[in-house]
Amino acid sequence: MFNFLNTALLAAAAAALIPFLLHLFSRRRVKVVPFSSIAFLKAMQKRQVRAIKIKQLLLLIIRTLIILAVVMAFARPATRGGYIGSHASVSAVILLDNSASMGLSVKDGRFFDLAVRKAKNVVAQMEQADEIAVITTVGEFSQPQKDRLFGNPASALDIIDRIMLTDERADLAESYNRTVTVLAERQNLNREIYFISDFQENSFDFDKKATAFDGQTLLVDLPGDDIDNTGIIGVDFGNQLIEVGTEFNVTAEIKNRSGTPVGDMLVSLYLDGQRVDQRGLRLKAGETTAESFRMMVNDPGFHSGYVSLSDDDLLADNSWHYCLYIPDRFNVLVVGEDNLGSRLYQLALAPEENLRRHWSVHQARYEQFPSLRLSEYDVLLLADYPLLAAGDIARIKEFVSRGGGVLINLGQKTDSANYNNYLADLTGVRLLSSFPREFSRGGYYQLTDFDYDHQILSIFDSGNKAEFKSYARAKAELTGDVAARIIGRWSDGSPAITVSSDGLGKVMLFNCDITPDISDFSLHPFFVPFVTRSVEFLSSDFSAHGESEMAGSMPIRILRHGFNVRNEYQLELPDKTRRTVTGEYRDNSYFVACTRLNQSGFYSIWNGGRESDRFAVNIDPDEGDLYRLDMSDLTDYIDNAERLPYSADLAGFISEKRFGRELWQYFLIAALLLLALEMFIARDRGGQSPGGE
């Protein structure tokens, strides 16, 4: 059975008709004139004409065969039997899995090292005329340039030597489909895919149908042993505020992914390179547990650390990195009239100069608000909010959207209509009434229903619940248009304290006039820690902690301090090397686009010789789930796929499965021999009889 690699050239076979056409159109008829004196030559003439016609017919056939042989040679015929002719050229792709799970160690070695060795063995089976490409499931070589994709075996070996194991997660179904698409454009008869992977089940998205492939797919297996793997699947800083010199909790979630119990495993907590806590751990097969640690930071600024487990078969998921940033100082702007309410807020935040924490408090009146530069502040506190113009409200909303925090304290001077028109869509709370101008002290509202799960109020969750009373309040309800959370209610169910977010910032609404003649809130020991924790909460995007990017991502980081408007940034990798990244200044913030992050660890962004940002990168927890897909399911999913056992003789297996022999050389030789024969026969044309052509 023949295949033609250049089928388009078969149309040229029509040229074989040219000798026949020339033969037909070159024939000429002559007039026969009887001549008695040559009657005796008729017998001789018949013999000569017969010989000439046989010779012409033979030349016609030979010339036709020459054209057909040349056309066949250029059409590159090949057989599937493989018993005659030379070996057909091969277009092959080695699809090499370099995701985090390939770091698994078994008795024969690390999976990734075994896969690289198998890939080099595959290349060794290729001939110089073959073309081969190497594609990885993730990382630099997962999206190669098409014009540099295929090369000879030597170039393939060079690429294999440059491939690195990453901490990224792979989509094996997508990687296979991409490989099929690349090979579909190649012209060689033999098209082969060598898929070398651990075939992790959760790395296949079976909603993506496998692309049909007119070729051979060999699933190169890796050794399967009993796996001992326990991994960290997350670290949680909980619903708490982190302050310098104050202890806080860190909780690590750990899962035993093995089929056997784990005993005497060590779990350690590190901060800034120092181990601050350690304990033993025992887990049943498949069990998940949460281990909590206590720690404290003594200085503001950037801090980084990790939780780690003792070694097992997969090291990649034995650590979880985290970063903290506590500013040495941030700016709080208190806007209010020169009255008791605004002074109480200022005293709560900065009672004495030497007791100020890591913030700087500034005060301004509402009449000065249009001239204030909000970009210079991190938290805006509007005490006893009266009313503001639409342009001022627009500036507040922009301030919040870029990451600022706003605390809006309602009071007797609040204009409910102005508030509902301009601020209800920011806070998610609508006022149904204003604070009454006059009120009786014969009755009061109680503020007792607190959400102690919220990080502002969590420290107040004790046996002695706080109770406050107010003689007046504005009745309010949630609008339903904004995801606002009520963390304090009045005794009639009306919202007293709510929190919401907009863009990158947070908004807090405090529906209570704090002046002592209206409420006792400011007289309670609860007041000062409540105000300070509220300010810290509102600045918590600035005081970031626990942020984590996933390996393989290309995040855009938002910097709070871009020291250099020339946008010259350096991204420092976990190995301390640096690469230039692009930055952009817009909306009063600095945005830096990071390159692909394929290793877990700590990354920093430097600008003007100073560290502008630090963040952690971790592997996807699912990479630690090492359950392998059953090969029968995989061969059902991929057409023309066959398992290549790890222990199989690679050379013999490939030789047996590879088919196709090209015959173009033989057709070309046949054309040359026929051409020589044609020249020999046509060399002496002899005479033609009068009755011939």
LINTA-V717372 format. One record per residue. N is the residue number from 1. PSI is psi in degrees with one decimal (NA if undefined). D_LAST is the distance of its C-alpha to the last C-alpha in whole Angstrom. Layout:
N	PSI	D_LAST
N	PSI	D_LAST
This chain:
1	129.8	42
2	146.2	40
3	149.5	42
4	125.3	40
5	-26.1	42
6	72.3	40
7	-25.9	38
8	-28.9	37
9	-9.8	34
10	-23.7	33
11	-24.8	32
12	-10.1	29
13	-19.5	27
14	-20.0	25
15	-16.1	23
16	-15.4	22
17	-14.6	20
18	-47.3	18
19	-37.9	15
20	-42.7	15
21	-43.3	15
22	-39.0	12
23	-42.6	10
24	-43.9	10
25	-15.4	11
26	-6.0	8
27	139.3	5
28	144.8	6
29	144.1	7
30	155.4	9
31	129.6	12
32	123.3	13
33	112.5	16
34	140.3	19
35	115.8	20
36	-29.0	23
37	-12.7	23
38	19.3	20
39	-33.4	21
40	-14.2	22
41	-6.3	18
42	-40.4	17
43	-42.9	18
44	-39.3	17
45	-41.5	13
46	-39.4	14
47	-40.9	15
48	-43.6	12
49	-41.8	9
50	-40.9	12
51	-40.8	13
52	-43.3	9
53	-39.2	9
54	-41.7	13
55	-42.7	12
56	-40.3	10
57	-40.5	12
58	-42.7	15
59	-39.3	15
60	-44.7	14
61	-43.8	18
62	-44.8	19
63	-38.4	18
64	-42.9	20
65	-34.9	23
66	-48.1	24
67	-44.3	24
68	-40.2	26
69	-40.5	28
70	-45.0	29
71	-43.5	30
72	-38.9	32
73	-44.3	34
74	-24.3	35
75	-8.0	36
76	69.0	38
77	149.8	38
78	151.1	41
79	154.5	43
80	-14.7	47
81	-35.8	47
82	20.1	48
83	-17.7	47
84	161.5	44
85	177.3	43
86	163.2	45
87	129.2	48
88	145.6	47
89	153.7	49
90	138.0	52
91	114.6	54
92	149.9	57
93	129.2	61
94	113.8	64
95	105.8	66
96	121.4	70
97	119.3	73
98	30.7	76
99	174.2	78
100	-35.5	82
101	-18.7	82
102	-0.9	80
103	2.6	83
104	134.7	84
105	130.2	85
106	-178.2	85
107	-26.3	85
108	-11.0	82
109	-171.7	82
110	138.6	82
111	-46.1	79
112	-41.7	78
113	-39.1	77
114	-38.2	76
115	-41.0	73
116	-41.5	72
117	-41.9	72
118	-40.1	70
119	-40.9	68
120	-33.0	67
121	-36.9	66
122	-45.2	64
123	-34.9	62
124	-19.9	62
125	-2.3	60
126	147.2	57
127	166.5	54
128	-29.8	54
129	-12.7	51
130	155.9	53
131	139.2	54
132	143.4	58
133	152.4	61
134	121.7	64
135	135.9	66
136	160.5	70
137	-29.1	72
138	165.6	74
139	-159.7	75
140	-40.3	73
141	13.7	69
142	-21.6	69
143	66.0	68
144	158.4	65
145	132.7	63
146	-34.0	59
147	-11.8	58
148	18.6	60
149	-54.0	60
150	142.5	57
151	-171.5	57
152	173.3	57
153	-34.6	60
154	-42.1	62
155	-33.1	62
156	-40.6	63
157	-37.1	66
158	-40.9	67
159	-42.7	68
160	-39.7	69
161	-20.5	72
162	-9.2	73
163	135.2	73
164	147.5	77
165	134.5	79
166	174.7	80
167	15.9	83
168	166.7	81
169	139.8	80
170	147.4	76
171	96.6	74
172	-32.4	72
173	-44.4	70
174	-39.6	69
175	-41.5	68
176	-44.8	66
177	-37.5	64
178	-38.1	64
179	-42.2	62
180	-41.6	60
181	-40.8	59
182	-43.1	58
183	-25.8	56
184	-21.3	54
185	-6.3	52
186	154.3	51
187	-13.4	47
188	150.1	48
189	-47.5	47
190	118.0	51
191	121.7	54
192	140.4	57
193	127.2	61
194	102.6	64
195	107.9	67
196	112.3	70
197	167.9	73
198	-6.2	76
199	52.0	75
200	127.0	78
201	-44.1	79
202	3.9	80
203	-0.8	77
204	124.2	75
205	99.0	75
206	-2.7	73
207	-19.2	73
208	109.1	70
209	138.9	67
210	130.3	65
211	134.5	62
212	138.9	59
213	120.5	57
214	71.6	54
215	-165.4	55
216	128.1	58
217	122.0	61
218	119.8	64
219	101.3	67
220	110.6	69
221	156.5	72
222	156.8	75
223	142.7	78
224	118.9	81
225	170.3	85
226	127.7	88
227	133.3	88
228	104.1	92
229	124.8	91
230	132.9	94
231	159.0	93
232	124.4	95
233	4.0	94
234	156.2	96
235	131.4	99
236	130.0	101
237	-0.9	104
238	-174.9	105
239	72.4	107
240	158.8	109
241	140.3	110
242	123.7	109
243	154.8	112
244	131.9	113
245	6.3	116
246	131.4	115
247	147.1	114
248	166.4	111
249	145.5	109
250	127.2	106
251	126.5	104
252	131.7	101
253	124.8	99
254	138.1	98
255	133.2	96
256	110.7	95
257	6.9	92
258	166.2	92
259	5.4	93
260	157.0	96
261	156.6	99
262	130.2	100
263	152.8	103
264	36.9	105
265	136.8	102
266	135.9	103
267	125.9	103
268	144.8	104
269	127.4	104
270	143.3	104
271	123.1	104
272	42.4	104
273	-2.9	103
274	136.8	106
275	123.5	106
276	-13.1	109
277	152.8	109
278	144.9	108
279	161.5	108
280	160.4	107
281	137.7	105
282	133.5	104
283	139.8	102
284	166.5	101
285	125.6	97
286	3.9	95
287	146.1	99
288	138.2	99
289	162.7	102
290	123.1	103
291	125.1	105
292	141.5	107
293	154.4	109
294	135.6	111
295	172.9	111
296	143.8	112
297	139.0	110
298	-10.6	113
299	150.0	111
300	173.7	109
301	-162.9	106
302	138.3	102
303	147.1	103
304	151.9	100
305	-171.3	100
306	157.6	99
307	133.7	100
308	153.6	98
309	158.7	98
310	158.6	99
311	145.4	95
312	-158.1	93
313	-26.6	89
314	112.4	88
315	-22.8	90
316	-34.8	88
317	17.8	90
318	-0.8	94
319	147.1	95
320	119.7	95
321	150.5	95
322	158.2	98
323	148.5	99
324	146.7	102
325	118.2	103
326	115.1	106
327	145.8	107
328	-25.9	110
329	136.0	111
330	161.9	109
331	131.2	111
332	129.7	113
333	118.2	113
334	118.1	116
335	123.6	116
336	165.4	120
337	163.5	123
338	70.1	126
339	-174.9	127
340	-37.7	128
341	-51.7	125
342	-33.9	123
343	-35.4	125
344	-40.2	125
345	-43.3	122
346	-40.6	122
347	-35.6	125
348	-36.4	123
349	-34.6	120
350	76.1	122
351	-36.0	126
352	154.2	126
353	-42.7	124
354	-5.5	125
355	3.5	124
356	140.4	120
357	-138.7	117
358	36.2	114
359	159.1	114
360	127.1	115
361	129.7	117
362	150.3	117
363	143.7	119
364	157.6	118
365	160.3	119
366	-32.9	117
367	-20.6	118
368	-7.7	116
369	-42.8	113
370	-23.9	111
371	-1.7	111
372	141.4	110
373	98.4	107
374	-24.1	106
375	-13.7	104
376	-4.2	106
377	157.9	108
378	-30.4	106
379	135.4	109
380	122.7	110
381	115.2	114
382	99.8	115
383	133.4	118
384	56.2	120
385	122.2	117
386	-84.2	118
387	153.5	115
388	156.8	112
389	160.4	110
390	-37.4	106
391	-37.2	105
392	-39.3	107
393	-39.1	106
394	-37.7	102
395	-38.0	103
396	-43.4	105
397	-37.9	102
398	-38.8	99
399	-43.4	102
400	-43.8	101
401	-27.6	98
402	3.0	97
403	0.8	100
404	159.7	103
405	141.2	106
406	130.2	108
407	119.3	112
408	113.1	113
409	115.2	117
410	151.8	118
411	-167.9	121
412	-26.5	124
413	-0.4	122
414	131.2	119
415	106.6	117
416	-34.9	116
417	-44.9	114
418	-43.9	112
419	-49.5	112
420	-36.0	110
421	-36.1	108
422	-29.0	106
423	-15.3	107
424	-34.3	107
425	-10.9	103
426	-40.3	103
427	-24.1	106
428	13.7	105
429	131.5	109
430	136.5	110
431	128.8	114
432	-14.7	116
433	163.6	119
434	169.4	120
435	132.0	123
436	142.2	126
437	-34.5	128
438	143.2	132
439	158.3	132
440	145.7	135
441	9.7	135
442	-18.9	137
443	165.7	133
444	164.8	130
445	144.1	127
446	139.5	126
447	96.4	123
448	-20.2	122
449	92.6	119
450	148.4	117
451	92.6	114
452	-1.9	114
453	-16.9	111
454	146.5	110
455	-24.4	110
456	-39.7	113
457	-3.0	115
458	-32.5	114
459	-13.8	117
460	1.3	120
461	95.0	119
462	-177.3	122
463	-30.8	125
464	96.4	127
465	140.5	124
466	139.3	125
467	133.8	126
468	156.6	127
469	148.2	128
470	139.9	128
471	-11.6	130
472	150.6	127
473	161.9	123
474	124.8	120
475	136.6	118
476	167.9	115
477	159.6	112
478	141.8	108
479	-28.2	105
480	-8.1	103
481	-19.9	100
482	141.3	101
483	79.4	101
484	139.7	105
485	125.7	107
486	121.5	110
487	1.4	112
488	135.3	116
489	151.4	117
490	165.1	120
491	-21.0	123
492	7.7	121
493	-5.4	118
494	139.7	117
495	132.1	115
496	-41.7	117
497	125.7	114
498	154.7	110
499	145.8	107
500	177.3	104
501	156.8	101
502	120.9	99
503	-124.1	96
504	-6.5	97
505	176.8	101
506	152.8	103
507	134.7	106
508	132.2	110
509	125.1	112
510	104.9	116
511	67.8	117
512	126.5	121
513	119.3	123
514	-1.1	125
515	138.6	128
516	-24.6	131
517	-7.6	133
518	-41.5	130
519	162.8	128
520	14.6	129
521	-46.7	126
522	-12.1	127
523	-8.5	130
524	144.5	128
525	-17.8	127
526	-27.9	124
527	-51.8	123
528	-51.0	123
529	-30.8	120
530	-44.7	118
531	-46.1	118
532	-40.8	117
533	-31.7	114
534	-43.3	113
535	-41.5	112
536	-38.5	111
537	-43.7	108
538	-22.8	107
539	11.6	106
540	-20.9	105
541	-26.7	101
542	-41.2	102
543	72.8	104
544	147.1	101
545	148.8	101
546	6.1	99
547	141.4	96
548	132.5	93
549	157.2	89
550	141.3	86
551	135.6	84
552	-9.0	81
553	164.8	82
554	72.0	82
555	156.5	85
556	113.0	86
557	140.6	90
558	117.9	93
559	140.6	95
560	-21.5	99
561	102.0	99
562	99.6	96
563	-14.6	98
564	114.1	95
565	-5.9	94
566	-1.0	91
567	37.8	89
568	103.3	89
569	147.9	89
570	128.6	88
571	117.6	88
572	125.7	89
573	170.1	88
574	-27.7	90
575	9.3	89
576	1.9	91
577	160.2	87
578	150.4	87
579	149.7	84
580	134.9	84
581	160.0	84
582	144.8	84
583	158.8	87
584	137.3	88
585	118.9	91
586	153.1	91
587	39.7	94
588	21.1	97
589	158.8	95
590	123.4	93
591	130.2	90
592	123.7	88
593	117.4	84
594	150.5	84
595	177.3	81
596	129.0	80
597	99.5	83
598	4.5	81
599	143.4	85
600	157.5	88
601	-158.5	91
602	133.7	93
603	143.9	91
604	148.8	93
605	123.2	92
606	143.6	93
607	125.4	94
608	32.2	96
609	6.6	97
610	152.7	99
611	116.7	98
612	-24.1	97
613	148.7	96
614	134.6	95
615	160.7	94
616	148.4	93
617	131.5	90
618	161.3	89
619	156.5	87
620	126.6	86
621	-26.6	89
622	-18.4	86
623	-20.5	84
624	-9.2	87
625	100.2	86
626	16.3	84
627	128.1	83
628	144.2	80
629	138.1	77
630	132.5	76
631	-32.7	73
632	-36.8	72
633	-36.2	73
634	-39.7	71
635	-25.9	67
636	-33.2	68
637	-36.8	68
638	122.8	65
639	144.6	62
640	32.9	60
641	143.6	63
642	138.5	64
643	133.1	68
644	102.4	67
645	148.9	71
646	-36.9	73
647	-1.0	73
648	153.0	69
649	107.7	67
650	-46.5	65
651	-46.9	62
652	-38.9	62
653	-46.2	62
654	-42.4	60
655	-37.0	57
656	-38.8	58
657	-25.6	57
658	136.1	54
659	166.5	51
660	127.5	47
661	129.5	45
662	138.8	42
663	9.7	39
664	-33.2	37
665	-40.2	37
666	-39.3	35
667	-35.1	32
668	-41.5	32
669	-41.9	32
670	-39.9	30
671	-40.8	28
672	-41.4	28
673	-41.6	28
674	-36.8	24
675	-41.5	23
676	-40.7	25
677	-40.0	22
678	-41.7	19
679	-38.6	20
680	-44.9	21
681	-38.0	18
682	-4.1	15
683	-43.3	18
684	96.6	16
685	-21.4	12
686	-177.8	13
687	158.5	11
688	139.2	7
689	157.1	8
690	-27.1	8
691	2.6	7
692	-155.4	4
693	NA	0
